[in-house]
Amino acid sequence: MTKQLNAERADLWAKALEFNNGKESRRKFRNGDLRCCLCVAADVAAEQTGHLEWRKVAGGLASYEVADWFGWDHINPKLAGNPATALNDVDKLSHKEIAALVREQFTK
């Protein structure tokens, strides 16, 4: 069964990405003050739920708990047909660009 991402939570993720724009981490979940797009999502979920342990990396990706909270089908959700990590690390999209994809796909 396909999960449906919660639009309100997706909007929180997009806003956090926009706020974090310019502080992107590439190929690392968290690197000091730099964060990848999935780390931003994990931080949002942790702050909203009080489950601060959700901020931890799970093999370079967000945890299953974070994925469930957002309603993602996978711990590396697809945006515009591509895994979020590929957009962040390979295509090197800014967090503002990734936020636009999140809004386009999940907040309508």
CYANA upper distance limits for C-alpha pairs under 8 A (distance plus 0.5 A):
  2 THR  CA     73 ASP  CA      6.84
  3 LYS  CA     71 GLY  CA      6.00
  3 LYS  CA     72 TRP  CA      6.75
  3 LYS  CA     73 ASP  CA      6.19
  4 GLN  CA     71 GLY  CA      5.90
  4 GLN  CA     72 TRP  CA      7.38
  4 GLN  CA     73 ASP  CA      8.40
  5 LEU  CA      9 ARG  CA      8.33
  5 LEU  CA     10 ALA  CA      7.54
  5 LEU  CA     70 PHE  CA      6.09
  5 LEU  CA     71 GLY  CA      4.69
  5 LEU  CA     72 TRP  CA      6.24
  5 LEU  CA    106 PHE  CA      6.86
  6 ASN  CA     10 ALA  CA      6.61
  6 ASN  CA     70 PHE  CA      6.36
  6 ASN  CA     71 GLY  CA      6.58
  6 ASN  CA    106 PHE  CA      7.98
  6 ASN  CA    107 THR  CA      8.37
  7 ALA  CA     11 ASP  CA      6.64
  7 ALA  CA    106 PHE  CA      6.17
  7 ALA  CA    107 THR  CA      4.94
  7 ALA  CA    108 LYS  CA      7.65
  8 GLU  CA     12 LEU  CA      7.01
  8 GLU  CA    107 THR  CA      7.57
  9 ARG  CA     13 TRP  CA      6.83
  9 ARG  CA     70 PHE  CA      6.70
 10 ALA  CA     14 ALA  CA      6.67
 10 ALA  CA     70 PHE  CA      7.48
 10 ALA  CA    102 VAL  CA      7.17
 10 ALA  CA    103 ARG  CA      7.60
 10 ALA  CA    106 PHE  CA      6.76
 10 ALA  CA    107 THR  CA      6.79
 11 ASP  CA     15 LYS  CA      6.62
 11 ASP  CA    102 VAL  CA      8.30
 11 ASP  CA    103 ARG  CA      7.14
 11 ASP  CA    107 THR  CA      6.87
 12 LEU  CA     16 ALA  CA      6.70
 12 LEU  CA     44 VAL  CA      7.63
 13 TRP  CA     17 LEU  CA      6.67
 13 TRP  CA     40 VAL  CA      7.61
 13 TRP  CA     41 ALA  CA      6.05
 13 TRP  CA     44 VAL  CA      6.94
 13 TRP  CA     99 ALA  CA      8.01
 13 TRP  CA    102 VAL  CA      8.46
 14 ALA  CA     18 GLU  CA      6.72
 14 ALA  CA     96 LYS  CA      8.46
 14 ALA  CA     98 ILE  CA      8.27
 14 ALA  CA     99 ALA  CA      4.88
 14 ALA  CA    100 ALA  CA      7.73
 14 ALA  CA    102 VAL  CA      6.71
 14 ALA  CA    103 ARG  CA      7.08
 15 LYS  CA     19 PHE  CA      6.71
 15 LYS  CA     99 ALA  CA      7.70
 16 ALA  CA     20 ASN  CA      6.58
 16 ALA  CA     40 VAL  CA      7.17
 16 ALA  CA     41 ALA  CA      8.34
 16 ALA  CA     44 VAL  CA      7.81
 17 LEU  CA     21 ASN  CA      6.54
 17 LEU  CA     37 CYS  CA      7.36
 17 LEU  CA     40 VAL  CA      7.04
 17 LEU  CA     95 HIS  CA      5.57
 17 LEU  CA     96 LYS  CA      6.61
 17 LEU  CA     98 ILE  CA      7.94
 17 LEU  CA     99 ALA  CA      6.24
 18 GLU  CA     95 HIS  CA      6.54
 18 GLU  CA     96 LYS  CA      5.29
 18 GLU  CA     99 ALA  CA      6.83
 20 ASN  CA     24 GLU  CA      7.79
 20 ASN  CA     40 VAL  CA      8.44
 20 ASN  CA     95 HIS  CA      7.28
 21 ASN  CA     94 SER  CA      6.84
 21 ASN  CA     95 HIS  CA      5.40
 21 ASN  CA     96 LYS  CA      6.12
 22 GLY  CA     94 SER  CA      7.44
 22 GLY  CA     95 HIS  CA      7.78
 23 LYS  CA     33 ASP  CA      7.62
 23 LYS  CA     34 LEU  CA      5.45
 23 LYS  CA     35 ARG  CA      7.09
 24 GLU  CA     34 LEU  CA      5.82
 24 GLU  CA     35 ARG  CA      5.80
 24 GLU  CA     36 CYS  CA      6.05
 24 GLU  CA     37 CYS  CA      7.98
 24 GLU  CA     88 ASN  CA      8.47
 24 GLU  CA     94 SER  CA      7.47
 24 GLU  CA     95 HIS  CA      7.24
 25 SER  CA     29 PHE  CA      7.38
 25 SER  CA     30 ARG  CA      7.04
 25 SER  CA     31 ASN  CA      6.77
 25 SER  CA     34 LEU  CA      5.29
 25 SER  CA     35 ARG  CA      5.12
 25 SER  CA     36 CYS  CA      5.20
 26 ARG  CA     35 ARG  CA      8.44
 26 ARG  CA     36 CYS  CA      6.84
 26 ARG  CA     88 ASN  CA      7.10
 26 ARG  CA     89 ASP  CA      5.44
 26 ARG  CA     92 LYS  CA      8.03
 27 ARG  CA     36 CYS  CA      8.19
 27 ARG  CA     89 ASP  CA      5.99
 28 LYS  CA     35 ARG  CA      8.02
 28 LYS  CA     36 CYS  CA      7.19
 28 LYS  CA     60 GLY  CA      7.35
 29 PHE  CA     35 ARG  CA      6.43
 29 PHE  CA     36 CYS  CA      5.74
 29 PHE  CA     38 LEU  CA      7.64
 29 PHE  CA     39 CYS  CA      6.07
 29 PHE  CA     57 VAL  CA      7.07
 29 PHE  CA     60 GLY  CA      6.19
 29 PHE  CA     61 LEU  CA      7.50
 30 ARG  CA     34 LEU  CA      6.39
 30 ARG  CA     35 ARG  CA      5.12
 30 ARG  CA     36 CYS  CA      6.97
 30 ARG  CA     39 CYS  CA      7.03
 31 ASN  CA     35 ARG  CA      6.77
 35 ARG  CA     39 CYS  CA      6.09
 35 ARG  CA     40 VAL  CA      6.77
 36 CYS  CA     40 VAL  CA      6.93
 36 CYS  CA     85 THR  CA      8.39
 36 CYS  CA     88 ASN  CA      7.17
 37 CYS  CA     41 ALA  CA      6.98
 37 CYS  CA     84 ALA  CA      7.73
 37 CYS  CA     85 THR  CA      7.95
 37 CYS  CA     88 ASN  CA      7.04
 37 CYS  CA     95 HIS  CA      7.10
 37 CYS  CA     98 ILE  CA      8.15
 38 LEU  CA     42 ALA  CA      6.64
 38 LEU  CA     61 LEU  CA      7.06
 38 LEU  CA     62 ALA  CA      6.30
 38 LEU  CA     76 ASN  CA      8.20
 38 LEU  CA     84 ALA  CA      7.89
 38 LEU  CA     85 THR  CA      7.99
 39 CYS  CA     43 ASP  CA      6.61
 39 CYS  CA     55 ARG  CA      7.53
 39 CYS  CA     57 VAL  CA      8.23
 39 CYS  CA     61 LEU  CA      8.25
 39 CYS  CA     62 ALA  CA      7.14
 40 VAL  CA     44 VAL  CA      6.76
 41 ALA  CA     45 ALA  CA      6.73
 41 ALA  CA     62 ALA  CA      8.21
 41 ALA  CA     66 VAL  CA      8.15
 42 ALA  CA     46 ALA  CA      6.55
 42 ALA  CA     54 TRP  CA      6.54
 42 ALA  CA     55 ARG  CA      5.70
 42 ALA  CA     56 LYS  CA      8.33
 42 ALA  CA     62 ALA  CA      6.52
 42 ALA  CA     63 SER  CA      8.18
 42 ALA  CA     66 VAL  CA      6.45
 43 ASP  CA     47 GLU  CA      6.54
 43 ASP  CA     52 LEU  CA      8.43
 43 ASP  CA     54 TRP  CA      7.82
 43 ASP  CA     55 ARG  CA      5.84
 44 VAL  CA     48 GLN  CA      6.57
 45 ALA  CA     49 THR  CA      6.55
 45 ALA  CA     51 HIS  CA      8.25
 45 ALA  CA     54 TRP  CA      7.77
 45 ALA  CA     66 VAL  CA      6.68
 45 ALA  CA     69 TRP  CA      7.55
 45 ALA  CA     70 PHE  CA      8.30
 46 ALA  CA     50 GLY  CA      5.93
 46 ALA  CA     51 HIS  CA      5.34
 46 ALA  CA     52 LEU  CA      5.35
 46 ALA  CA     53 GLU  CA      7.66
 46 ALA  CA     54 TRP  CA      5.93
 46 ALA  CA     55 ARG  CA      6.65
 47 GLU  CA     51 HIS  CA      7.64
 47 GLU  CA     52 LEU  CA      7.34
 54 TRP  CA     62 ALA  CA      8.37
 54 TRP  CA     63 SER  CA      7.11
 54 TRP  CA     65 GLU  CA      7.63
 54 TRP  CA     66 VAL  CA      7.12
 55 ARG  CA     62 ALA  CA      8.46
 56 LYS  CA     62 ALA  CA      8.19
 56 LYS  CA     63 SER  CA      8.14
 57 VAL  CA     61 LEU  CA      6.41
 57 VAL  CA     62 ALA  CA      6.42
 57 VAL  CA     63 SER  CA      7.25
 58 ALA  CA     62 ALA  CA      6.32
 58 ALA  CA     63 SER  CA      5.85
 61 LEU  CA     75 ILE  CA      6.74
 61 LEU  CA     76 ASN  CA      6.87
 62 ALA  CA     66 VAL  CA      6.67
 62 ALA  CA     67 ALA  CA      7.39
 62 ALA  CA     75 ILE  CA      6.12
 62 ALA  CA     76 ASN  CA      7.66
 63 SER  CA     67 ALA  CA      6.89
 63 SER  CA     75 ILE  CA      6.85
 64 TYR  CA     68 ASP  CA      6.55
 64 TYR  CA     74 HIS  CA      8.36
 64 TYR  CA     75 ILE  CA      6.47
 65 GLU  CA     69 TRP  CA      6.58
 66 VAL  CA     70 PHE  CA      6.79
 66 VAL  CA     75 ILE  CA      8.22
 67 ALA  CA     71 GLY  CA      6.35
 67 ALA  CA     72 TRP  CA      5.46
 67 ALA  CA     73 ASP  CA      7.75
 67 ALA  CA     74 HIS  CA      6.95
 67 ALA  CA     75 ILE  CA      5.81
 68 ASP  CA     72 TRP  CA      6.69
 72 TRP  CA     77 PRO  CA      6.43
 73 ASP  CA     77 PRO  CA      7.06
 76 ASN  CA     83 PRO  CA      6.38
 76 ASN  CA     84 ALA  CA      6.48
 76 ASN  CA     85 THR  CA      7.27
 77 PRO  CA     83 PRO  CA      6.15
 77 PRO  CA     84 ALA  CA      6.28
 78 LYS  CA     82 ASN  CA      5.39
 78 LYS  CA     83 PRO  CA      4.74
 78 LYS  CA     84 ALA  CA      6.12
 79 LEU  CA     83 PRO  CA      6.75
 79 LEU  CA     84 ALA  CA      6.54
 79 LEU  CA    101 LEU  CA      6.70
 79 LEU  CA    102 VAL  CA      7.21
 79 LEU  CA    105 GLN  CA      7.57
 80 ALA  CA    101 LEU  CA      7.22
 80 ALA  CA    105 GLN  CA      7.91
 82 ASN  CA     86 ALA  CA      7.15
 82 ASN  CA     87 LEU  CA      7.35
 83 PRO  CA     87 LEU  CA      7.16
 84 ALA  CA     88 ASN  CA      6.72
 85 THR  CA     89 ASP  CA      6.20
 85 THR  CA     90 VAL  CA      8.12
 86 ALA  CA     90 VAL  CA      5.44
 86 ALA  CA     91 ASP  CA      6.75
 86 ALA  CA     92 LYS  CA      8.45
 87 LEU  CA     91 ASP  CA      5.33
 87 LEU  CA     92 LYS  CA      6.46
 87 LEU  CA     93 LEU  CA      6.24
 87 LEU  CA     98 ILE  CA      8.00
 88 ASN  CA     92 LYS  CA      5.40
 88 ASN  CA     93 LEU  CA      5.97
 88 ASN  CA     94 SER  CA      7.77
 88 ASN  CA     95 HIS  CA      8.28
 88 ASN  CA     98 ILE  CA      8.30
 89 ASP  CA     93 LEU  CA      8.33
 93 LEU  CA     97 GLU  CA      6.41
 93 LEU  CA     98 ILE  CA      6.96
 94 SER  CA     98 ILE  CA      6.87
 95 HIS  CA     99 ALA  CA      6.43
 96 LYS  CA    100 ALA  CA      6.87
 97 GLU  CA    101 LEU  CA      7.10
 98 ILE  CA    102 VAL  CA      6.77
 99 ALA  CA    103 ARG  CA      6.67
100 ALA  CA    104 GLU  CA      6.54
101 LEU  CA    105 GLN  CA      6.51
102 VAL  CA    106 PHE  CA      6.13
102 VAL  CA    107 THR  CA      7.72
103 ARG  CA    107 THR  CA      5.45
103 ARG  CA    108 LYS  CA      7.75
104 GLU  CA    108 LYS  CA      7.36
